[in-house]
Amino acid sequence: MPKTDAPAHTTVLFEGVSDRLAFEAVARRLGVVLDPETVALVDLGGITNLRRRLVGLRSGPIPTRVLGLYDGAERGYVVRVLADSGMLDTVLDPAAAGFFGCERDLEEEVIVAAGPDLVRNTLAARGELTRFEMFQGQPAQRARTVEAQLHRFAGTAAGRKARFAADIVDALPIERMPRPLVALLEAVLRDPQVEAPAPSAPVAK
Protein backbone atom coordinates (compact mmCIF):
# COMPACT_ATOMS: atom_id res chain seq x y z
CA MET A 1 0.00 0.00 0.00
CA PRO A 2 1.57 3.34 -0.96
CA LYS A 3 2.48 5.77 1.76
CA THR A 4 2.56 9.56 1.54
CA ASP A 5 3.10 12.37 4.01
CA ALA A 6 0.87 14.71 1.99
CA PRO A 7 -2.42 15.72 3.62
CA ALA A 8 -5.35 13.66 2.39
CA HIS A 9 -9.00 13.34 3.35
CA THR A 10 -7.96 10.91 6.12
CA THR A 11 -4.52 10.85 7.72
CA VAL A 12 -3.58 7.85 9.86
CA LEU A 13 -0.73 8.40 12.32
CA PHE A 14 1.60 5.63 13.50
CA GLU A 15 4.35 5.83 16.08
CA GLY A 16 6.77 4.18 13.68
CA VAL A 17 7.26 2.14 10.55
CA SER A 18 6.56 -1.23 12.22
CA ASP A 19 3.03 -0.18 13.16
CA ARG A 20 2.34 1.16 9.69
CA LEU A 21 3.57 -2.00 7.98
CA ALA A 22 1.37 -4.13 10.25
CA PHE A 23 -1.65 -1.94 9.45
CA GLU A 24 -0.95 -2.30 5.74
CA ALA A 25 -0.73 -6.06 6.21
CA VAL A 26 -4.12 -6.21 7.97
CA ALA A 27 -5.74 -4.16 5.20
CA ARG A 28 -4.21 -6.44 2.57
CA ARG A 29 -5.29 -9.61 4.39
CA LEU A 30 -8.85 -8.30 4.67
CA GLY A 31 -8.98 -7.36 1.01
CA VAL A 32 -9.07 -3.61 1.56
CA VAL A 33 -7.25 -1.30 -0.86
CA LEU A 34 -6.68 2.18 0.55
CA ASP A 35 -6.33 4.89 -2.08
CA PRO A 36 -3.32 7.11 -1.27
CA GLU A 37 -5.25 10.00 -2.80
CA THR A 38 -7.73 9.85 0.09
CA VAL A 39 -5.82 8.07 2.87
CA ALA A 40 -2.33 9.10 3.99
CA LEU A 41 -0.37 6.71 6.23
CA VAL A 42 2.18 8.70 8.23
CA ASP A 43 5.04 7.56 10.49
CA LEU A 44 5.47 9.97 13.40
CA GLY A 45 9.00 8.88 14.20
CA GLY A 46 7.99 8.63 17.86
CA ILE A 47 4.78 9.39 19.76
CA THR A 48 6.24 12.64 21.13
CA ASN A 49 5.81 14.10 17.64
CA LEU A 50 2.03 13.66 17.84
CA ARG A 51 1.28 17.19 19.07
CA ARG A 52 3.34 18.90 16.37
CA ARG A 53 1.86 16.71 13.63
CA LEU A 54 -1.70 17.32 14.81
CA VAL A 55 -1.17 21.07 14.89
CA GLY A 56 0.15 20.98 11.33
CA LEU A 57 -2.66 18.81 10.01
CA ARG A 58 -5.47 20.68 11.72
CA SER A 59 -4.20 24.12 10.71
CA GLY A 60 -3.39 23.17 7.11
CA PRO A 61 -5.29 24.43 4.05
CA ILE A 62 -6.73 20.99 3.25
CA PRO A 63 -9.27 19.58 5.75
CA THR A 64 -8.29 16.13 6.93
CA ARG A 65 -9.70 13.65 9.42
CA VAL A 66 -6.94 12.33 11.69
CA LEU A 67 -6.86 8.80 13.15
CA GLY A 68 -4.09 6.89 14.87
CA LEU A 69 -2.60 3.97 16.77
CA TYR A 70 -0.69 4.15 20.06
CA ASP A 71 0.90 1.94 22.73
CA GLY A 72 -0.91 1.45 26.02
CA ALA A 73 1.82 3.16 28.05
CA GLU A 74 1.30 6.34 26.03
CA ARG A 75 -2.45 6.61 26.67
CA GLY A 76 -2.19 9.50 29.13
CA TYR A 77 -0.04 11.53 26.77
CA VAL A 78 -2.33 10.80 23.81
CA VAL A 79 -5.40 11.85 25.83
CA ARG A 80 -3.74 15.15 26.79
CA VAL A 81 -2.70 15.95 23.24
CA LEU A 82 -6.10 15.07 21.78
CA ALA A 83 -7.89 17.10 24.47
CA ASP A 84 -5.59 20.09 23.95
CA SER A 85 -6.23 19.93 20.20
CA GLY A 86 -10.00 19.92 20.70
CA MET A 87 -10.46 16.35 19.45
CA LEU A 88 -11.66 15.13 22.88
CA ASP A 89 -13.96 16.82 25.37
CA THR A 90 -15.54 15.27 28.46
CA VAL A 91 -15.15 11.69 27.21
CA LEU A 92 -11.43 11.08 27.66
CA ASP A 93 -11.35 7.98 25.50
CA PRO A 94 -8.94 8.23 22.55
CA ALA A 95 -11.07 5.75 20.59
CA ALA A 96 -13.81 8.39 20.51
CA ALA A 97 -11.41 10.51 18.45
CA GLY A 98 -10.31 7.60 16.27
CA PHE A 99 -7.11 6.75 18.15
CA PHE A 100 -6.85 3.10 19.14
CA GLY A 101 -4.56 1.71 21.82
CA CYS A 102 -2.64 -1.54 22.05
CA GLU A 103 -2.76 -3.23 25.45
CA ARG A 104 1.02 -2.83 25.76
CA ASP A 105 2.33 -2.43 22.24
CA LEU A 106 1.69 -3.90 18.82
CA GLU A 107 4.34 -6.59 19.17
CA GLU A 108 2.57 -7.98 22.22
CA GLU A 109 -0.81 -7.80 20.45
CA VAL A 110 0.40 -9.93 17.55
CA ILE A 111 2.24 -12.41 19.79
CA VAL A 112 -0.93 -12.96 21.84
CA ALA A 113 -3.08 -13.25 18.70
CA ALA A 114 -0.69 -15.70 17.04
CA GLY A 115 0.63 -17.79 19.91
CA PRO A 116 4.33 -18.63 20.27
CA ASP A 117 4.38 -21.54 17.78
CA LEU A 118 3.14 -19.43 14.88
CA VAL A 119 5.55 -16.62 15.81
CA ARG A 120 8.42 -19.11 15.80
CA ASN A 121 7.28 -20.24 12.34
CA THR A 122 7.51 -16.67 11.05
CA LEU A 123 11.01 -16.37 12.50
CA ALA A 124 11.95 -19.64 10.79
CA ALA A 125 10.64 -18.30 7.48
CA ARG A 126 12.93 -15.27 7.88
CA GLY A 127 15.92 -17.43 8.81
CA GLU A 128 15.98 -16.10 12.38
CA LEU A 129 14.81 -19.07 14.42
CA THR A 130 18.33 -20.24 15.28
CA ARG A 131 19.21 -16.71 16.36
CA PHE A 132 16.12 -16.63 18.57
CA GLU A 133 16.98 -19.97 20.15
CA MET A 134 20.46 -18.65 20.96
CA PHE A 135 18.83 -15.55 22.43
CA GLN A 136 16.65 -17.78 24.65
CA GLY A 137 19.79 -19.28 26.12
CA GLN A 138 21.09 -15.98 27.43
CA PRO A 139 21.07 -15.83 31.26
CA ALA A 140 18.73 -12.81 31.32
CA GLN A 141 16.16 -14.65 29.21
CA ARG A 142 16.04 -18.11 30.79
CA ALA A 143 13.48 -17.27 33.48
CA ARG A 144 11.13 -15.47 31.10
CA THR A 145 8.13 -16.97 29.34
CA VAL A 146 8.52 -17.70 25.65
CA GLU A 147 6.06 -14.87 24.92
CA ALA A 148 8.26 -12.43 26.88
CA GLN A 149 11.34 -13.76 25.10
CA LEU A 150 9.71 -13.23 21.71
CA HIS A 151 8.66 -9.73 22.66
CA ARG A 152 12.18 -8.81 23.75
CA PHE A 153 13.72 -10.45 20.69
CA ALA A 154 11.47 -8.41 18.40
CA GLY A 155 13.09 -5.19 19.60
CA THR A 156 16.75 -6.24 19.55
CA ALA A 157 17.34 -5.16 15.92
CA ALA A 158 15.80 -2.26 14.02
CA GLY A 159 15.23 -4.23 10.83
CA ARG A 160 13.64 -7.10 12.74
CA LYS A 161 11.27 -4.79 14.67
CA ALA A 162 10.14 -3.09 11.46
CA ARG A 163 8.86 -6.35 9.95
CA PHE A 164 8.07 -8.42 13.07
CA ALA A 165 4.37 -7.56 13.50
CA ALA A 166 3.65 -7.41 9.77
CA ASP A 167 5.16 -10.85 9.18
CA ILE A 168 2.96 -12.33 11.91
CA VAL A 169 -0.15 -10.61 10.54
CA ASP A 170 0.62 -12.15 7.15
CA ALA A 171 0.57 -15.60 8.78
CA LEU A 172 -2.44 -15.12 11.08
CA PRO A 173 -5.84 -16.69 10.38
CA ILE A 174 -8.24 -13.95 9.31
CA GLU A 175 -10.37 -14.32 12.44
CA ARG A 176 -7.36 -13.58 14.67
CA MET A 177 -6.35 -10.19 13.29
CA PRO A 178 -5.18 -7.92 16.16
CA ARG A 179 -8.06 -5.93 17.67
CA PRO A 180 -6.53 -2.40 17.56
CA LEU A 181 -5.55 -2.72 13.89
CA VAL A 182 -8.99 -3.99 12.88
CA ALA A 183 -10.66 -1.19 14.87
CA LEU A 184 -8.44 1.40 13.18
CA LEU A 185 -9.16 0.00 9.73
CA GLU A 186 -12.89 0.02 10.42
CA ALA A 187 -12.61 3.66 11.50
CA VAL A 188 -10.85 4.54 8.25
CA LEU A 189 -13.55 2.80 6.25
CA ARG A 190 -16.34 4.67 8.00
CA ASP A 191 -15.32 7.65 5.90
CA PRO A 192 -17.79 7.80 2.98
CA GLN A 193 -15.05 8.97 0.61
CA VAL A 194 -12.98 5.83 1.10
CA GLU A 195 -14.01 3.38 -1.61
CA ALA A 196 -13.47 0.01 0.08
CA PRO A 197 -15.61 -2.67 1.75
CA ALA A 198 -15.55 -2.82 5.54
CA PRO A 199 -13.74 -5.93 6.87
CA SER A 200 -15.97 -8.65 8.22
CA ALA A 201 -13.34 -10.63 10.14
CA PRO A 202 -14.01 -11.21 13.85
CA VAL A 203 -11.64 -9.33 16.13
CA ALA A 204 -9.05 -11.37 18.05
CA LYS A 205 -9.72 -11.48 21.78
Secondary structure, 3 states (H helix, E strand, C coil): CCCCCCCCCEEEEECCHHHHHHHHHHHHHCCCCCCCCCEEEEECCCHHHHHHHHHHHHCCCCCCEEEEEECHHHHHHHHHHHHHCCCCCCCCCHHHHCEEECCCCHHHHHHHHHCHHHHHHHHHHCCCHHHHHHHHCCCCCCCCCHHHHHHHHHCCCHHHHHHHHHHHHHHCCHHHCCHHHHHHHHHHHCCCCCCCCCCCCCCCC
